[in-house]
Every structure is written in structure tokens, then in C-alpha cells.
Amino acid sequence: MAFEVQKRRLAGVVAIPVTPFNGSGGVEAETYGRLVERLVTGGVEVVTPNGNTGEFYTLDEHETRLCLEVTVKAAREASVLAGVGHDVRTAVKAARHARDTGADLVMIHQPVHPYVSREGWVEYHRAIASAVPEVGVVLYVRNPEIGGEELARLADAAPNVIGVKYAVSDPVRFAAVSRDAGLERFVWIAGLAELSAPGYFAVGAQGFTSGLVNVAPRISLDLFARLRERDFAGAMRLWELIRPFEQMRAAERNANNVSVVKDALSQLDLCRPDVRPPSRLLTAPEHERIFGLLSTWGLL
């Protein structure tokens, strides 16, 4: 159960595509396929349908299946990392559908439950991962209470768990957790995108997730290349270039995380800016600020 190709690809830019909607509010499959093709043609090797930037929690089962199926078809030789979650039975059903459709990886979203014990967290992920032993599994960790001990126990119980998308905003905690779990045991992915990537790479991350890559694939891939080569000075020059965009996404506890990306894509004539509640469309001043950033990047 080596998953060597998947591990190598996870140590890179893990793209989270947006889910484009049509004028009636439904998923626009043709546009979705073009967005995935643009990512893969641009050099991305891992695409994650049904991630948070894809508005996973606003999609119904039919829509998540459609997004996955379109991604598998459009991704060609790239790896498809299918987001699954909710209750265990729903996640298992989605993971098996992903496997049967052709995805080679699944990402288990953080449990949405008000009461999460460490033991229950391990069992939740074990049950899902064990249902698809042929598929590599990536954990989405946003809970600072989950430590290296829990991750190691889970890997012992489910050997197909090969990656951790770590999205706790604390690089010191990440450094400790990754070493307690086994730095070489998993592919460690900085799960808070480009702004956090330099700090996490400095203490052990090997890849990072990205929504920005939907808009400017070359910038995200160039940042990764510099981090991989430990060229932190060069990485920080790119970091400063994209900082205003990513700070717009992160403002107000990430309220406009998806809205900013979709607005930028709409200005590039790649998809509509529509988002579903509880997200919102951007204001005119926000729209103009994004126009200025895209112009600075040479995309307009």
C-alpha cells in the first residue's frame, strides 16, 4: 500500500477549485470542467473537488457527485482528492463513490459536531478510511486538541491514511504535532494556503493547499518551487505580492474566502461570481480592489 505517486503529488500545490454556479443557482458543470482543465494545464497535480473553497457545505449529494465526476474527467493524469464528510455513513458512501468514479485520494473534512473527543475523532476517521483501503486518505485537521498521538494511532489502524492537511493557525503547534506523529509518516500539507505556507514549510510542511491557484496558477506554483528549494527570501517576495488578495479572503474570519476568488475569476471571464449563503457577493469597492490586484499581476 505504497501510494508513492499520490504522496509525491501531495507534496506540492493542492488546488481547491471553486464550484461555479449558473444563472439559476445550479452547478455549471461545463464551466467547472474548464476550470479544472486550466489548473491541470497550468501544472497542478492534485485537484480537490468538494473542498471548502468549493462550498462543500452548501452542496447536496447530487451536486457533490457531479463535481467529483466532472473533476475526474477533466483532471486527466492529475490526482483527484475528493472531499467527503458529514456523518460516517454519508462520508463512507461518498468515499466509495469517489473510488468507483476514479479518484485516487479522499480528504475527510473535519467533523462538524459540537462534541468531539480524541477517541471519537480517531474512530470517525478510522471508519471512513477503512471503508476504502485502496484509496489514499488525507485528514483535514482544524482542531488544536488533536495531537500526534491521535494521528499515530489512526495511521496504525488505517495504513491508507497518508497525508495531513493541517489547518490550525499555529506553526509551533504544527511543528510539535508533526514530530510527535512522525514527520516521515505522513505528507504534511499546510492547510491555510499561501500566507501561512512559509512559516509551516520552515518547520516541516511539504505542500500547501490553495484557492488562489484558481486565479493565478503560476504564482502559487512559483511560491511552492521557492519554498521547496528553501529560497525563503524569494518566497517572501511572492508572498508580499499576493498578501492583499489573501488578506481579503481571510478578513472577518474568512467570511469572503470564496467570494474573493470567484469575483477574481469573473473578472477574468472564467466563471460567474455567484456564491451561496452564508457567503455573499463582494461590494463595488471590494470588486475594484481585486481589479487593481489582477492588473498588478498582469492578468488583465
For each residue, the residues with C-beta under 8 A, 3 or more apart:
1: 133 159 160
2:
3: 6 7 136 160 162
4: 7 8
5: 8 9 79 104
6: 3 9 10 79 104 105 136 162
7: 3 4 10 11 136 162 163 187
8: 4 5 11 12
9: 5 6 12 45 46 78 79
10: 6 7 14 46 79 81 105 138 162 163 187 189 206 207
11: 7 8 187 206 207
12: 8 9 44 45 46 207 224
13: 44 45 46 207 208 209 210 213 220 221 224
14: 10 46 48 81 165 189 207 208 209 210
15: 39 44 46 47 48 209 210 213 214 217 220
16: 48 51 52 53 54 209 210 211 214
17: 32 35 36 39 47 48 49 51 53 54 71 214
18: 35 53 54 55 211 214 258 261 262 265 271
19: 27 32 54 55 59 63 67
20: 27 28 31 32 35 262 265 271 272 274
21: 25 26 27 28 272 274 275 276
22: 25 26 27 28 31 272
23: 272
24:
25: 21 22 274 276
26: 21 22 63
27: 19 20 21 22 32 59 63 66 67
28: 20 21 22 31 32 271 272
29: 32 33 66 70
30: 33 34
31: 20 22 28 34 35 270 271 272
32: 17 19 20 27 28 29 35 36 67 70 71 74
33: 29 30 36 37 70 73 74
34: 30 31 37 38 74 270
35: 17 18 20 31 32 38 39 214 265 270 271
36: 17 32 33 39 40 47 49 70 71 74 75
37: 33 34 40 41 74
38: 34 35 41 42 217 270
39: 15 17 35 36 42 44 47 78 213 214 217
40: 36 37 43 44 45 47 74 75 76 78
41: 37 38
42: 38 39 213 217 218 221
43: 40 217 218 221
44: 12 13 15 39 40 47 78 213 217 221
45: 9 12 13 40 78 79
46: 9 10 12 13 14 15 78 79 80 81 105
47: 15 17 36 39 40 44 71 75 78 79 80 81
48: 14 15 16 17 51 54 80 81 82 83 107 209
49: 17 36 54 64 67 68 70 71 80 82 83
50: 54 56 59 64 67 68 82 83 84
51: 16 17 48 54 56 83 107 209
52: 16 55 56 57 83 109 257 258
53: 16 17 18 211 214 257 258 261
54: 16 17 18 19 48 49 50 51 59 67 83
55: 18 19 52 58 59 258 275 276 279
56: 50 51 52 59 64 83 85 109
57: 52 112
58: 55 276 277 279
59: 19 27 50 54 55 56 63 64 67
60: 63 64
61: 64 65 90 94
62: 65 66
63: 19 26 27 59 60 66 67
64: 49 50 56 59 60 61 67 68 83 94
65: 61 62 68 69 94 97 101
66: 27 29 62 63 69 70
67: 19 27 32 49 50 54 59 63 64 70 71
68: 49 50 64 65 71 72 80 82 97 98 101 103
69: 65 66 72 73 101
70: 29 32 33 36 49 66 67 73 74
71: 17 32 36 47 49 67 68 74 75 80 82 103
72: 68 69 75 80 101 102 103
73: 33 69 70
74: 32 33 34 36 37 40 70 71
75: 36 40 47 71 72 78 79 80
76: 40
77:
78: 9 39 40 44 45 46 47 75
79: 5 6 9 10 45 46 47 75 104 105
80: 46 47 48 49 68 71 72 75 98 102 103 104 105
81: 10 14 46 47 48 103 105 106 107 138
82: 48 49 50 68 71 94 95 98 103 105 106 107
83: 48 49 50 51 52 54 56 64 106 107 109
84: 50 90 91 94 95 98 106 107 108 109 128
85: 56 90 91 94 108 109 110 111 112
86: 90 91 109 112
87: 90 91
88: 91 92 124 127 128
89: 92 93
90: 61 84 85 86 87 93 94
91: 84 85 86 87 88 94 95 108 128
92: 88 89 95 96 127 128 131 132
93: 89 90 96 97
94: 61 64 65 82 84 85 90 91 97 98 106
95: 82 84 91 92 98 99 106 128 131 132 135
96: 92 93 99 100 131 132
97: 65 68 93 94 100 101
98: 68 80 82 84 94 95 101 103 106 132 135
99: 95 96 103 106 132 134 135
100: 96 97
101: 65 68 69 72 97 98
102: 72 80
103: 68 71 72 80 81 82 98 99 106 135
104: 5 6 79 80 135 136
105: 6 10 46 79 80 81 82 135 136 137 138 163
106: 81 82 83 84 94 95 98 99 103 128 132 135 136 137 138
107: 48 51 81 82 83 84 137 138 139 140 165
108: 84 85 91 125 128 129 137 138 139 140
109: 52 56 83 84 85 86 112 140
110: 85 140 141 142 143 167
111: 85 116 121 124
112: 57 85 86 109
113: 116
114:
115:
116: 111 113 120 121 143 145
117: 120 121
118: 121 122 145 146 147 150
119: 122 123
120: 116 117 123 124
121: 111 116 117 118 124 125 143 146 150
122: 118 119 125 126 150 153 154 157
123: 119 120 126 127
124: 88 111 120 121 127 128
125: 108 121 122 128 129 137 139 154 158 161
126: 122 123 129 130 154 157 158
127: 88 92 123 124 130 131
128: 84 88 91 92 95 106 108 124 125 131 132 137
129: 108 125 126 132 133 137 154 158 160 161
130: 126 127 133 157 158
131: 92 95 96 127 128
132: 92 95 96 98 99 106 128 129 135 137 160
133: 1 129 130 158 159 160
134: 99 160
135: 95 98 99 103 104 105 106 132 160
136: 3 6 7 104 105 106 160 162 163
137: 105 106 107 108 125 128 129 132 158 160 161 162 163
138: 10 81 105 106 107 108 161 162 163 164 165 187 189
139: 107 108 125 151 154 161 163 164 165
140: 107 108 109 110 165 167 191
141: 110 146 151 164 165 166 167 168 191
142: 110 167 168 191
143: 110 116 121 146 168
144: 168 170 173
145: 116 118
146: 118 121 141 143 150 151 177
147: 118 150 151 176 177 180 181
148: 151 152 176 177 178 179 180 181 182
149: 152 153 180 181
150: 118 121 122 146 147 153 154
151: 139 141 146 147 148 154 155 164 177 180 181 182 186
152: 148 149 155 156 180 181 182 185
153: 122 149 150 156 157
154: 122 125 126 129 139 150 151 157 158 161
155: 151 152 158 159 161 181 182 185 186
156: 152 153 159
157: 122 126 130 153 154
158: 125 126 129 130 133 137 154 155 161
159: 1 133 155 156
160: 1 3 129 132 133 134 135 136 137
161: 125 129 137 138 139 154 155 158 186
162: 3 6 7 10 136 137 138 186 187
163: 7 10 105 136 137 138 139 186 187 188 189
164: 138 139 141 151 178 181 186 187 188 189
165: 14 107 138 139 140 141 189 191 209
166: 141 174 177 178 188 189 190 191 200 205
167: 110 140 141 142 191 192
168: 141 142 143 144 173 174
169: 192 196
170: 144 173 174
171: 174 175 196 199 200 202 203
172: 175 176 203
173: 144 168 170 176 177
174: 166 168 170 171 177 178 188 190 200 203 204 205
175: 171 172 178 179 203 204
176: 147 148 172 173 179 180
177: 146 147 148 151 166 173 174 180 181
178: 148 164 166 174 175 181 182 183 186 188 203 204
179: 148 175 176 182 183 204
180: 147 148 149 151 152 176 177
181: 147 148 149 151 152 155 164 177 178 185 186
182: 148 151 152 155 178 179 185 186
183: 178 179 188 204
184:
185: 152 155 181 182
186: 151 155 161 162 163 164 178 181 182
187: 7 10 11 138 162 163 164 206 207
188: 163 164 166 174 178 183 200 204 205 206 207
189: 10 14 138 163 164 165 166 205 206 207 208 209
190: 166 174 193 196 197 200 201 205 207 208 209
191: 140 141 142 165 166 167 208 209
192: 167 169 195 196 197 200 209
193: 190 196 197 208 209 210 211 212 246 249
194: 197 208 210 212 220 223 239 242 246
195: 192 239 242 243 246 247 250
196: 169 171 190 192 193 199 200 208
197: 190 192 193 194 200 201 205 208 223 224 227 235
198: 201 202 227 232 235 236 239
199: 171 196 202 203
200: 166 171 174 188 190 192 196 197 203 204 205 208
201: 190 197 198 204 205 206 208 227 235
202: 171 198 199 232
203: 171 172 174 175 178 199 200
204: 174 175 178 179 183 188 200 201
205: 166 174 188 189 190 197 200 201 208
206: 10 11 187 188 189 201
207: 10 11 12 13 14 187 188 189 190 224
208: 13 14 189 190 191 193 194 196 197 200 201 205 224 227
209: 13 14 15 16 48 51 165 189 190 191 192 193
210: 13 14 15 16 193 194 213 214 220
211: 16 18 53 193 214 249 257 258 261
212: 193 194 215 216 219 220 242 245 246 261
213: 13 15 39 42 44 210 216 217 220 221
214: 15 16 17 18 35 39 53 210 211 217 261 264 265
215: 212 245 261 264 265 268 294 299
216: 212 213 219 220 242 297 299
217: 15 38 39 42 43 44 213 214 220 221
218: 42 43 221 222
219: 212 216 222 223 238 241 242 297
220: 13 15 194 210 212 213 216 217 223 224
221: 13 42 43 44 213 217 218 224 225
222: 218 219 225 226 238
223: 194 197 219 220 226 227 235 238 239 242
224: 12 13 197 207 208 220 221 227 228
225: 221 222 228 229
226: 222 223 229 231 232 234 235 238
227: 197 198 201 208 223 224 230 231 232 235
228: 224 225
229: 225 226
230: 227
231: 226 227 234 235
232: 198 202 226 227 235 236
233: 236 237
234: 226 231 237 238
235: 197 198 201 223 226 227 231 232 238 239
236: 198 232 233 239 240
237: 233 234 240 241
238: 219 222 223 226 234 235 241 242
239: 194 195 198 223 235 236 242 243
240: 236 237 243
241: 219 237 238 296 297
242: 194 195 212 216 219 223 238 239 245 246
243: 195 239 240 246 247
244: 247 248 289 293
245: 212 215 242 248 249 260 264 290 293
246: 193 194 195 212 242 243 249 250
247: 195 243 244 250 251
248: 244 245 251 256 260 286 289 290
249: 193 211 245 246 254 256 257 260 261
250: 195 246 247 254 257
251: 247 248 254 255 256
252: 255 256
253:
254: 249 250 251 257
255: 251 252 259 279 280
256: 248 249 251 252 259 260 279 280 282 286
257: 52 53 211 249 250 254 260 261 279
258: 18 52 53 55 211 261 262 275 279
259: 255 256 262 263 273 275 279 280 281 282
260: 245 248 249 256 257 263 264 282 286 290
261: 18 53 211 212 214 215 249 257 258 264 265
262: 18 20 258 259 265 266 271 272 273 274 275
263: 259 260 266 267 273 281 282 286 287 290
264: 214 215 245 260 261 267 268 290 293 294
265: 18 20 35 214 215 261 262 268 270 271 273
266: 262 263 269 270 271 272 273
267: 263 264 287 290 291 294 300
268: 215 264 265 294 299 300
269: 266
270: 31 34 35 38 265 266
271: 18 20 28 31 35 262 265 266
272: 20 21 22 23 28 31 262 266
273: 259 262 263 265 266 281 282
274: 20 21 25 262 281
275: 21 55 258 259 262 279 280 281
276: 21 25 55 58 279
277: 58 280
278:
279: 55 58 255 256 257 258 259 275 276
280: 255 256 259 275 277
281: 259 263 273 274 275
282: 256 259 260 263 273 286 287 290
283: 286 287
284: 287 288
285: 288 289
286: 248 256 260 263 282 283 289 290
287: 263 267 282 283 284 290 291
288: 284 285 291 292
289: 244 248 285 286 292 293
290: 245 248 260 263 264 267 282 286 287 293 294
291: 267 287 288 294 295 300
292: 288 289 295 296
293: 244 245 264 289 290 296 297
294: 215 264 267 268 290 291 297 299 300
295: 291 292 298 299 300
296: 241 292 293
297: 216 219 241 293 294
298: 295
299: 215 216 268 294 295
300: 267 268 291 294 295
